[in-house]
Amino acid sequence: MKKTFYIFLISLFHLFSAQVYAQPATPYSPNFQITDMDGVPHDLYTFLDAGRTVVIEFFTVNSPVSENSREGMNILQSTYGTEGDFSMMFFGVEMDTSNSAENQYVADHTITFPIINDFTALEALYGAKESTPMFIIICPDRLWKVRYGSIFDDTSLILNLSNQCNELSDRVRDGKILHYFGEDQFCEGELTAELYLQNYSETNNLTSAKISAWEGTELRGTTTWNGFLEPYELDTVSFDLFDLDTLSDIVFRLDSINLMPDTFIDNNSIERTLEEGPQVGPQSTLEIYTDFNPEQTTWYIEDVNGDIFYESSLLWPNSFNSLGLYMYEEGCFRFVIEDSFGDGIINGTTPEGEASGSVKIYNHLGDTIFNENDFENGTSLRFYVNPNLDLNELNPTNFAVYPNPSTGDVHIVLDEDQIGSEVSVYNLLGTIVYQNIKTDYNYHLLSTNKWAKGIYIIEVKNGSKLSSQKLILR
């Protein structure tokens, strides 16, 4: 019964969703050639080179979400498409490969733009999923954006994105720092910056570029990029920054292209505020309140060596989950959260309203160090673990553990006001090796003979009160 209820809730989301502007992770669209169901071939760059914005609707003939977009798409086609001023070109891609009702659907809704019934031709290119109606907006400069769900009769939901498009370049030589997509937090004054470099020349290729990073008058890093970019193509550029202040306003500057000064400098710099990641003790807490599509959201924590230390598991929709994070190696750790749908952790609509999820991380003092939920495709946090911030000092315990260290059985004695508390024991990978609630008395016996030697965390949770203590097995 519970599973059926969740499926019903997810169906409600698909029926009523009409939101979300999520920018894709890879914003450059390569060319493609497709043939519509009338046998007419189409080349993407032919339309873009003419200065037209291309809009691709991924739909299914039996989807209420797609049905809700028919009026808006007909208005757009008659105003801006082949029946209007020709400033835009519209395509429809029918995603359900198991039906053959496209012709009837086109006739019923008087669709006059080309329909593609080969979903596989564009599926991987834009990360399309058969169960997810969406719109891809491709600008003349080859950059694309995505909108999920219905548009109903609100053409502004597409036009607002297309109005952000840049026109074709009229410059002979022009490089462009397009976007910074790297991390905003760093540890110990060092960070690897990541940004997009675009060739915004009309005709010339881009083969080299020098990029620098400045904090005021202080140089924080520089790199020379070498490669090959045709007009409008882009590449990722990564380089290291050093000696960053706790809060640094960094200007990334394109100093030269093809060993010469750029002919147009207005798009040669971007500014980004970078900050030192928070410092935490050996114990932190991760809290996740899932939306109605938890399978779309994944997270992990990398240790100082870049190895995955913790990672997500499948959770129930619309549920609260809390996980203790135990880290005893000093250095810079990294929390990463990603969403395959591209809208963070905010999916879900019920008759009572939206069901938005949330992700929070609390440090050893209970302070919030991460609370960013509208992260589209993903976001991350750098934080520094200092194991010298002793766990027992930070979470005063009022229960006894003996013997500790131990080579055999371990006795846990709770205070009287802790009777009925949940007692959990974790290894350093965050795996629960013991969990129990004893409602009548305050004594727990741990048989540890089969446990591996090492450090464990005993956690006693009584409502909102949490006490923790290290256990060492030898």
C-alpha positions as CSV (number, residue, x, y, z in Angstrom):
1,M,0.0,0.0,0.0
2,K,2.8,2.4,0.9
3,K,4.6,1.8,-2.4
4,T,1.3,2.6,-4.3
5,F,0.9,5.8,-2.4
6,Y,4.4,7.0,-3.3
7,I,3.8,6.2,-7.0
8,F,0.6,8.3,-6.8
9,L,2.6,11.2,-5.3
10,I,5.2,11.0,-8.0
11,S,2.5,11.0,-10.6
12,L,1.1,14.2,-9.1
13,F,4.4,15.8,-9.6
14,H,4.5,15.0,-13.3
15,L,0.9,16.2,-13.7
16,F,1.3,19.6,-12.0
17,S,4.9,20.5,-12.3
18,A,5.4,23.7,-14.3
19,Q,8.6,25.2,-12.8
20,V,12.4,24.9,-12.6
21,Y,15.0,26.5,-14.7
22,A,18.0,24.2,-14.5
23,Q,21.2,24.9,-16.4
24,P,22.8,21.8,-17.8
25,A,26.2,20.7,-16.7
26,T,27.7,20.8,-20.2
27,P,26.4,24.0,-21.9
28,Y,27.8,23.6,-25.4
29,S,25.7,21.8,-28.0
30,P,27.4,20.0,-30.8
31,N,25.8,19.9,-34.2
32,F,23.3,17.2,-35.2
33,Q,21.4,16.1,-38.3
34,I,17.9,14.7,-37.8
35,T,15.1,13.6,-40.1
36,D,11.5,14.4,-39.2
37,M,8.7,11.9,-39.6
38,D,7.8,13.4,-43.1
39,G,11.3,12.5,-44.3
40,V,12.7,16.1,-44.3
41,P,16.3,16.4,-43.0
42,H,17.4,19.2,-40.6
43,D,20.8,20.4,-39.6
44,L,21.1,22.3,-36.3
45,Y,23.9,24.6,-37.1
46,T,22.1,25.8,-40.3
47,F,19.5,27.4,-38.1
48,L,22.0,28.7,-35.6
49,D,24.2,30.2,-38.2
50,A,21.2,32.1,-39.5
51,G,20.8,33.7,-36.0
52,R,17.8,31.7,-35.0
53,T,17.2,30.1,-31.6
54,V,16.2,26.5,-31.7
55,V,13.7,25.0,-29.3
56,I,13.3,21.2,-28.9
57,E,10.3,19.9,-27.0
58,F,10.8,16.4,-25.7
59,F,7.2,15.0,-25.2
60,T,5.1,11.9,-25.2
61,V,1.6,11.7,-26.7
62,N,0.1,10.2,-23.6
63,S,1.6,12.6,-21.0
64,P,-0.6,15.2,-19.2
65,V,2.5,17.4,-18.9
66,S,3.0,17.4,-22.6
67,E,-0.7,17.9,-23.2
68,N,-0.6,21.0,-21.0
69,S,2.0,22.6,-23.2
70,R,0.1,22.5,-26.5
71,E,-1.5,25.9,-26.3
72,G,1.8,27.6,-25.4
73,M,3.7,25.9,-28.2
74,N,1.1,26.8,-30.8
75,I,1.4,30.4,-29.8
76,L,5.2,30.3,-30.0
77,Q,5.1,28.7,-33.4
78,S,2.6,31.2,-34.8
79,T,4.5,34.1,-33.4
80,Y,8.2,33.2,-33.7
81,G,8.4,30.0,-35.7
82,T,7.8,29.2,-39.4
83,E,4.3,30.7,-39.2
84,G,5.7,33.9,-37.5
85,D,8.8,36.0,-37.8
86,F,11.2,33.1,-38.3
87,S,13.4,34.2,-35.3
88,M,13.0,30.7,-33.7
89,M,12.9,27.2,-35.0
90,F,10.8,24.6,-33.1
91,F,11.1,20.8,-33.1
92,G,9.2,18.1,-31.3
93,V,10.8,14.8,-30.3
94,E,8.3,12.1,-29.4
95,M,10.0,10.0,-26.6
96,D,7.7,7.0,-26.3
97,T,9.2,4.5,-28.7
98,S,6.5,1.9,-28.0
99,N,3.6,3.8,-29.7
100,S,2.8,5.0,-33.2
101,A,0.3,7.7,-32.4
102,E,2.3,10.7,-33.5
103,N,0.3,11.4,-36.7
104,Q,-3.0,11.5,-34.8
105,Y,-1.5,13.6,-32.0
106,V,-0.1,16.1,-34.6
107,A,-3.5,16.3,-36.3
108,D,-5.5,16.6,-33.0
109,H,-3.4,19.6,-31.8
110,T,-2.7,21.2,-35.2
111,I,1.1,21.0,-34.7
112,T,2.9,22.6,-37.7
113,F,6.6,22.4,-36.6
114,P,8.6,19.2,-37.5
115,I,8.2,16.1,-35.3
116,I,11.1,13.7,-34.8
117,N,10.0,10.2,-33.8
118,D,13.5,8.8,-33.3
119,F,14.1,9.6,-29.6
120,T,17.5,7.8,-29.6
121,A,19.0,10.3,-32.0
122,L,18.9,13.1,-29.3
123,E,18.5,11.2,-26.1
124,A,22.1,11.0,-24.9
125,L,23.0,14.5,-26.3
126,Y,20.8,16.3,-23.9
127,G,20.4,13.8,-21.1
128,A,16.7,13.3,-22.0
129,K,14.6,10.7,-20.2
130,E,11.5,9.1,-21.6
131,S,9.5,9.9,-18.4
132,T,10.6,13.5,-18.2
133,P,9.0,16.0,-20.7
134,M,11.3,19.0,-21.2
135,F,12.4,21.8,-23.5
136,I,15.9,22.4,-24.8
137,I,16.7,26.0,-25.8
138,I,19.8,26.3,-28.1
139,C,21.2,29.7,-28.7
140,P,22.9,30.9,-31.9
141,D,26.3,30.8,-30.0
142,R,25.7,27.0,-29.4
143,L,25.0,27.3,-25.7
144,W,21.9,25.6,-24.4
145,K,19.5,25.7,-21.5
146,V,16.8,23.4,-20.3
147,R,13.3,23.8,-18.8
148,Y,11.3,20.9,-17.3
149,G,7.6,20.3,-17.2
150,S,4.7,22.1,-18.8
151,I,4.5,25.7,-20.1
152,F,0.7,25.8,-20.4
153,D,-0.1,29.0,-22.3
154,D,2.7,31.0,-20.7
155,T,5.2,31.6,-23.5
156,S,7.4,33.7,-21.2
157,L,8.7,30.4,-19.7
158,I,10.5,29.7,-23.0
159,L,11.1,33.4,-24.1
160,N,12.8,34.3,-20.8
161,L,15.4,31.7,-21.5
162,S,15.8,32.5,-25.2
163,N,16.1,36.2,-24.4
164,Q,19.3,35.3,-22.4
165,C,20.9,34.1,-25.7
166,N,23.9,35.9,-27.1
167,E,23.8,36.8,-30.8
168,L,26.4,35.6,-33.3
169,S,29.8,37.2,-33.1
170,D,30.9,39.9,-35.5
171,R,34.5,40.0,-34.2
172,V,37.6,38.5,-36.0
173,R,39.4,37.6,-32.8
174,D,37.6,37.2,-29.5
175,G,38.1,34.9,-26.5
176,K,35.5,34.8,-23.7
177,I,35.6,33.7,-20.1
178,L,32.2,32.2,-20.1
179,H,31.5,30.9,-16.6
180,Y,33.2,29.8,-13.4
181,F,31.9,26.4,-12.4
182,G,34.5,25.4,-9.8
183,E,34.2,25.2,-6.1
184,D,33.8,28.3,-3.9
185,Q,35.4,26.9,-0.8
186,F,39.0,26.1,-0.2
187,C,41.3,24.8,2.5
188,E,44.6,26.2,3.7
189,G,44.6,29.0,1.1
190,E,44.6,26.7,-1.9
191,L,42.0,25.9,-4.5
192,T,41.8,24.5,-8.0
193,A,39.8,27.0,-10.1
194,E,37.6,25.7,-13.0
195,L,36.0,27.8,-15.7
196,Y,34.8,27.7,-19.3
197,L,36.8,29.4,-22.1
198,Q,34.8,30.1,-25.3
199,N,36.0,31.1,-28.7
200,Y,33.7,34.0,-29.6
201,S,35.3,34.8,-32.9
202,E,33.3,34.9,-36.0
203,T,35.7,33.0,-38.2
204,N,39.1,32.5,-36.5
205,N,40.1,29.4,-34.5
206,L,41.4,29.7,-30.9
207,T,44.6,27.8,-30.2
208,S,46.0,29.4,-27.0
209,A,45.0,31.7,-24.1
210,K,46.6,33.1,-21.0
211,I,44.4,33.4,-18.0
212,S,45.3,34.9,-14.6
213,A,43.5,35.2,-11.2
214,W,43.9,38.4,-9.1
215,E,42.9,39.4,-5.6
216,G,43.2,43.1,-5.8
217,T,46.7,43.7,-7.1
218,E,48.0,40.3,-5.9
219,L,48.4,37.5,-8.4
220,R,46.9,34.3,-7.0
221,G,47.4,32.0,-10.0
222,T,47.9,31.8,-13.8
223,T,47.8,29.3,-16.6
224,T,48.4,29.0,-20.3
225,W,45.7,27.0,-22.2
226,N,46.6,25.3,-25.5
227,G,44.2,23.5,-27.7
228,F,41.9,24.0,-30.7
229,L,38.5,25.7,-30.6
230,E,36.5,26.5,-33.7
231,P,34.1,29.5,-33.4
232,Y,31.7,29.2,-30.4
233,E,33.3,26.0,-29.1
234,L,34.4,26.0,-25.5
235,D,36.8,24.1,-23.3
236,T,37.3,23.7,-19.5
237,V,40.3,25.4,-18.0
238,S,41.7,24.4,-14.6
239,F,44.5,25.9,-12.6
240,D,45.7,26.2,-9.0
241,L,45.2,29.3,-6.8
242,F,47.5,30.0,-3.9
243,D,47.7,32.2,-0.8
244,L,44.0,33.0,-0.7
245,D,42.6,35.0,2.2
246,T,39.8,33.8,4.4
247,L,37.4,35.6,2.1
248,S,38.7,36.4,-1.3
249,D,37.2,38.4,-4.2
250,I,39.0,36.9,-7.2
251,V,39.0,38.4,-10.7
252,F,39.7,35.8,-13.4
253,R,41.2,37.6,-16.4
254,L,41.8,36.6,-20.0
255,D,45.1,38.3,-20.7
256,S,45.8,37.2,-24.3
257,I,44.6,34.8,-27.0
258,N,46.7,33.2,-29.8
259,L,49.7,35.1,-28.3
260,M,48.1,38.5,-29.1
261,P,45.8,41.0,-27.2
262,D,42.1,40.3,-27.5
263,T,40.3,42.6,-29.9
264,F,37.3,42.8,-27.5
265,I,37.8,43.0,-23.7
266,D,34.3,43.4,-22.3
267,N,33.9,39.6,-21.9
268,N,37.5,38.9,-20.7
269,S,36.9,38.9,-17.0
270,I,34.6,37.5,-14.3
271,E,34.6,37.9,-10.5
272,R,34.0,35.3,-8.0
273,T,34.0,35.3,-4.2
274,L,35.9,32.4,-2.6
275,E,35.9,31.6,1.0
276,E,37.8,29.3,3.3
277,G,35.9,26.1,4.2
278,P,34.7,25.7,7.8
279,Q,36.7,23.8,10.3
280,V,35.0,20.9,12.0
281,G,35.9,18.3,14.7
282,P,35.9,14.6,14.2
283,Q,32.1,14.3,14.4
284,S,29.6,16.2,12.3
285,T,25.9,15.5,11.3
286,L,24.3,15.2,7.9
287,E,20.5,15.7,7.8
288,I,18.5,15.0,4.6
289,Y,14.8,15.5,4.2
290,T,14.1,13.9,0.8
291,D,11.7,15.2,-1.8
292,F,9.4,12.8,-3.8
293,N,12.2,11.7,-6.1
294,P,15.1,10.7,-3.8
295,E,16.6,8.4,-6.5
296,Q,17.6,11.5,-8.4
297,T,19.8,12.9,-5.6
298,T,23.1,11.4,-4.6
299,W,25.9,12.6,-2.4
300,Y,29.3,11.5,-1.2
301,I,32.2,12.7,0.9
302,E,35.8,12.5,-0.3
303,D,38.7,12.2,2.2
304,V,42.0,14.0,2.1
305,N,43.2,11.6,-0.6
306,G,40.2,12.1,-2.8
307,D,38.8,8.7,-2.0
308,I,35.1,8.3,-1.2
309,F,34.7,8.1,2.5
310,Y,30.9,8.2,2.8
311,E,28.2,7.9,0.1
312,S,24.4,8.0,-0.2
313,S,22.0,5.1,-0.1
314,L,18.5,4.9,-1.5
315,L,16.0,6.6,0.8
316,W,12.2,6.8,1.1
317,P,10.5,9.7,-0.6
318,N,9.5,12.6,1.7
319,S,11.4,11.2,4.7
320,F,13.8,12.6,7.3
321,N,17.2,11.0,7.6
322,S,20.1,11.8,10.0
323,L,23.7,10.4,9.7
324,G,26.6,10.9,12.0
325,L,29.8,11.6,10.2
326,Y,33.0,10.5,11.9
327,M,36.3,11.6,10.5
328,Y,39.6,11.3,12.3
329,E,42.2,12.1,9.6
330,E,43.3,15.7,9.6
331,G,43.0,17.6,6.4
332,C,40.6,18.9,3.7
333,F,37.5,16.9,3.0
334,R,34.9,17.5,0.3
335,F,31.1,17.0,0.4
336,V,29.5,16.7,-3.1
337,I,25.7,16.5,-3.8
338,E,24.3,16.0,-7.3
339,D,20.8,15.7,-8.8
340,S,20.3,13.9,-12.1
341,F,17.1,15.8,-12.9
342,G,18.8,19.1,-12.5
343,D,16.6,20.9,-9.9
344,G,18.3,20.2,-6.6
345,I,16.2,18.6,-4.0
346,I,12.9,20.4,-4.6
347,N,10.9,17.9,-6.6
348,G,7.4,17.2,-5.6
349,T,3.9,18.6,-5.6
350,T,0.9,17.4,-3.5
351,P,-2.6,18.7,-3.2
352,E,-1.4,20.5,-0.1
353,G,1.5,22.2,-1.9
354,E,5.1,21.7,-2.8
355,A,7.2,19.1,-0.9
356,S,10.7,20.5,-1.0
357,G,13.5,18.6,0.5
358,S,16.6,19.9,2.3
359,V,20.2,19.0,3.0
360,K,22.1,20.3,6.0
361,I,25.4,19.6,7.6
362,Y,26.1,20.6,11.2
363,N,29.6,20.8,12.6
364,H,30.8,19.5,16.0
365,L,29.3,22.5,17.7
366,G,25.9,22.1,16.1
367,D,26.4,25.1,13.8
368,T,25.1,24.8,10.2
369,I,27.9,24.7,7.7
370,F,25.9,23.6,4.6
371,N,22.3,24.5,3.7
372,E,22.1,24.9,0.0
373,N,19.2,23.1,-1.6
374,D,18.4,24.8,-5.0
375,F,21.7,23.5,-6.4
376,E,20.4,22.4,-9.9
377,N,22.8,19.7,-11.1
378,G,25.0,19.8,-8.1
379,T,27.2,21.7,-5.6
380,S,30.0,21.0,-3.1
381,L,31.5,22.1,0.1
382,R,35.2,21.9,1.3
383,F,35.7,21.7,5.0
384,Y,38.8,21.1,7.2
385,V,38.7,18.3,9.7
386,N,40.7,18.9,12.9
387,P,40.7,15.8,15.1
388,N,42.3,17.7,17.9
389,L,38.9,19.3,18.5
390,D,38.2,16.4,20.9
391,L,34.8,14.6,20.5
392,N,34.4,14.2,24.2
393,E,34.9,17.9,24.8
394,L,32.5,18.9,22.1
395,N,29.7,16.4,23.1
396,P,29.8,16.0,26.9
397,T,28.8,12.5,27.8
398,N,26.8,11.4,30.7
399,F,27.1,7.7,30.2
400,A,29.9,5.2,31.2
401,V,31.8,2.9,28.9
402,Y,34.1,0.3,30.3
403,P,36.6,-1.1,29.8
404,N,37.8,1.4,27.2
405,P,40.1,0.5,25.5
406,S,38.8,-3.0,25.4
407,T,39.8,-6.4,24.1
408,G,36.5,-8.1,24.7
409,D,33.0,-7.3,26.0
410,V,32.1,-3.7,26.6
411,H,29.6,-2.4,29.1
412,I,27.5,0.8,28.6
413,V,25.7,2.3,31.6
414,L,23.4,5.2,30.9
415,D,22.2,7.8,33.3
416,E,18.7,7.4,34.7
417,D,17.4,10.2,32.4
418,Q,18.7,8.3,29.4
419,I,16.6,5.2,29.9
420,G,14.8,4.5,26.7
421,S,17.5,6.2,24.6
422,E,18.7,4.7,21.3
423,V,22.2,3.4,21.5
424,S,24.1,3.1,18.2
425,V,27.7,2.1,17.5
426,Y,29.4,3.1,14.3
427,N,32.7,2.2,12.7
428,L,34.8,4.9,11.1
429,L,33.1,4.2,7.7
430,G,29.8,5.2,9.2
431,T,28.4,1.7,9.3
432,I,26.2,0.8,12.2
433,V,27.5,-2.3,14.0
434,Y,25.1,-2.1,16.9
435,Q,21.8,-0.4,17.6
436,N,19.3,-1.0,20.3
437,I,16.7,0.6,22.5
438,K,16.1,-0.7,26.0
439,T,13.1,0.9,27.6
440,D,13.2,-0.6,31.1
441,Y,16.8,-0.3,32.2
442,N,20.0,1.6,31.4
443,Y,22.6,-1.2,30.7
444,H,23.9,-2.4,27.4
445,L,26.4,-5.2,26.8
446,L,28.4,-5.2,23.6
447,S,29.9,-8.5,22.5
448,T,32.8,-7.3,20.3
449,N,34.7,-10.5,19.7
450,K,33.9,-10.5,16.0
451,W,34.4,-6.7,15.5
452,A,37.6,-5.5,13.8
453,K,40.2,-3.7,15.9
454,G,40.1,0.1,15.7
455,I,38.1,3.1,16.8
456,Y,34.3,3.1,17.1
457,I,31.8,5.8,18.0
458,I,29.1,5.1,20.6
459,E,26.1,7.4,20.1
460,V,23.3,7.8,22.6
461,K,20.3,9.7,21.2
462,N,17.4,10.8,23.4
463,G,15.0,13.0,21.4
464,S,17.1,16.0,20.3
465,K,19.8,15.3,22.8
466,L,22.9,13.5,21.5
467,S,25.9,12.2,23.4
468,S,28.9,10.5,21.8
469,Q,32.0,8.7,23.0
470,K,34.9,7.0,21.4
471,L,35.5,3.3,21.9
472,I,38.8,1.7,21.2
473,L,39.1,-2.0,20.5
474,R,42.5,-3.7,20.7
